[in-house]
Amino acid sequence: MTTPVCVRFAPSPSGRIHIGNARTALFNWLLAKRNRGRFILRFDDTDAQRSSLEYARAIELDLAWLGVVPDAIVRQSERFALYRAAAETLRRANRLYPCYETPEELDRKRALQAARGRPPVYDRAALRLSDSDRAALEAAGRKPHWRFLLDHRVVEWSDLARGHCHIDCASLSDPVLAREDGAWLYTLPSVVDDLDMNISHVVRGEDHVTNAAVQIQLFEALAPGRAPPVFAHHNLLTDASGEGLSKRKGALSIGALREAGLESLAVAAQATLTGTSIPVHAVGSLEELAALFDLSRLSRTPARFDMAELQALSLKTLHALSFESVRDRLAAHEITGRKAEAFWLSVRSNLTTFDEVVQWWRVVDGMIEPRIEDEALLAQALALLPREPWDEATWGLWTSELKQASGRKGRALFHPLRLALTGREQGPELASLMPLIGPLKTSARLCGRVA
């Protein structure tokens, strides 16, 4: 790409983001990452009643958990002066006009059009009002909402996800840009900010395809001669039943997935690769995912999000994580020091969620109460404990000698040792755990003492 890549993710802070929202954020962030560009988090918070700072902070937290860190954070509620100036530009160009119909009147018009078999397109009645008509309506207490006057022509663009697209704007209503109370709707602030921030690519869901035609006309009206951004409208995610996602379905919110202990890298990989020609698989880093990311490989059909598939992918991802990639996460649980790396490599394949490391760290570096199943065997085991230094060969040598001395084998030999050393029925290979537990704790636990 020759144009410097600058993209944005523009959520409304009126609820928690779900996996579908996160997918759009990831597509934008990965596109920027792959092309050494910029990613802007832009809150669509012009509706003060629906927006909240609490949700904005939650969205930032959810994105950070996924590894999506913006280069800049912008709030549209702080940019109203730009929108007013743009609206004035459109008025002077006779592209923004006042309309006085009430919502009820508009509903009646649409119902009448439907009864006549016509599309529910606004009839531009407001353009036929005289100055005196408008003055009379305002004197009666009517306040206008403002519509953008579309050119009735076909708008075409090359979409990175959908290929060639075209929309006949004669089939669309002139969009409302500002309500009666002066509040801005989505369309004008979005275009103004895309221009002001030099957004090069607009990557979003395919439910915005029709919006693109309107916005291209707005770009042309506000910045004649300047090319609009490149558009990419991706397929949408559905839940397991095939229904669309929404903020009301909290089970697939990013916060809920995080609280369930799923690996963020697995969530990112599944969100990104589902609905593409690339098989969903575990990745080792977001950089690896960015190298795979390709908008042209997106399917044109909706993509079903499978929670069971995500859970399996999360386990694969967790079990393959390197020590370097989890060093800080381990340190957050006070798992540090010379044993930390060997500990991680020992336990990772037995974890179902990362936070289980706390329980296993207690086994190797804390105090547990051993479970005594066979005192006679444990007494023999204590007598045969090898001298230091211990390594991963120690367990095999010790249990081999104990097998000869006790005559026990299989579960009768290994199960009592595991219960005594870890207090648990199952777990990581004791060949790697035993050197981490060390001779002092091992001896004490074989004697049934808390250690």
Secondary structure, DSSP 8 states (H G I E B T S, - for coil): --S--EEEE---SSS--BHHHHHHHHHHHHHHHHTT-EEEEEE----TTT--HHHHHHHHHHHHHHT---SEEEEGGG-HHHHHHHHHHHHHTT-EEEE---HHHHHHHHHHHHHTT-------GGGG--HHHHHHHHHTT---EEEE---SSEEEEEETTTEEEEEEGGGS---EEE-TTS-B-SHHHHHHHHHHTT--EEEEEGGGHHHHHHHHHHHHHHSTT----EEEEE--EE-TTS-B--TT-GGGBHHHHHHTT--HHHHHHHHHHTTBSS-----S-HHHHHHH--GGGB-SS-EE--HHHHHHHHHHHHHH--HHHHHHHHHHTT--STTHHHHHHHHGGG-SSGGGHHHHHHHHHS------S-HHHHHHHHHT---S---TTHHHHHHHHHHHHH---THHHHHHHHHHHHSSSS-S-HHHHHHHHHHHHHHHHHTT---
